[in-house]
Amino acid sequence: MKETQTSETTPEQLLQMLDARIAMSRARASGAGRHRATLLVGGVLFIFIAAGVALVVLAQMTSDLPHGKRPPTAQAVSLNGEKY
């Protein structure tokens, strides 16, 4: 059988390795925070632009509606048969 060799590391070396891993983890987390903030700002901006476009479309649709009273149609009949 093949024996595996274990390297003896000192506590100072272990501490340095741990510090390096913590620094890498912090750097990765700060990059993700900036990405998340950018995504939030973009999402809010998209919502405002979509709401503005919806309001413009609604205003255009309501301006195309006929104004004034329409004469009653000949088909306007109530439930008991009386015409209005």
C-alpha positions in Angstrom: 0.0 0.0 0.0 1.1 3.5 -0.6 1.5 5.7 2.4 0.3 9.3 2.2 2.6 11.9 3.5 1.2 14.6 5.6 3.0 17.9 5.7 3.4 19.4 9.1 2.3 23.0 9.1 2.8 25.4 11.9 0.0 27.3 13.5 1.4 30.5 12.0 1.1 29.0 8.5 -2.4 27.8 9.2 -3.3 31.3 10.4 -1.9 32.9 7.2 -3.9 30.4 5.0 -7.0 31.2 6.9 -6.5 35.0 6.6 -6.0 34.5 2.8 -9.2 32.6 2.5 -11.2 35.1 4.5 -9.8 37.9 2.3 -10.8 36.1 -0.8 -14.3 35.5 0.6 -14.7 39.2 1.5 -13.6 40.3 -1.9 -16.1 37.9 -3.6 -18.9 39.1 -1.3 -18.2 42.8 -2.0 -18.4 42.2 -5.7 -21.7 40.5 -5.3 -23.1 43.4 -3.3 -22.3 45.9 -6.0 -23.9 43.6 -8.6 -27.0 43.3 -6.5 -27.3 47.1 -6.1 -26.9 47.6 -9.8 -29.6 45.0 -10.5 -32.0 46.7 -8.0 -31.5 50.2 -9.5 -32.0 48.7 -13.0 -35.2 47.0 -11.9 -36.7 50.1 -10.3 -35.8 52.1 -13.4 -37.4 49.5 -15.6 -40.6 49.7 -13.5 -40.8 53.5 -13.7 -40.3 53.4 -17.5 -42.9 50.7 -18.0 -45.4 52.6 -15.9 -44.7 55.8 -17.9 -45.3 53.9 -21.2 -48.5 52.4 -19.8 -49.8 55.8 -18.9 -49.0 57.2 -22.3 -50.8 54.3 -24.0 -53.8 54.7 -21.7 -54.0 58.4 -22.4 -53.9 57.7 -26.1 -56.6 55.1 -25.8 -58.9 57.3 -23.8 -58.4 60.2 -26.2 -59.6 58.0 -29.1 -62.9 57.2 -27.3 -66.0 59.0 -28.6 -67.2 62.0 -26.5 -70.8 62.9 -25.7 -73.9 60.9 -25.3 -74.7 58.1 -27.7 -78.3 57.6 -28.7 -79.9 54.4 -27.3 -79.9 51.5 -29.6 -83.1 49.7 -30.7 -82.0 46.6 -28.9 -82.0 48.2 -25.5 -84.7 46.2 -23.7 -85.1 45.6 -20.0 -85.9 42.2 -18.4 -89.7 42.7 -18.4 -89.9 43.7 -22.1 -90.1 47.5 -21.8 -88.0 49.6 -24.1 -86.0 52.5 -22.8 
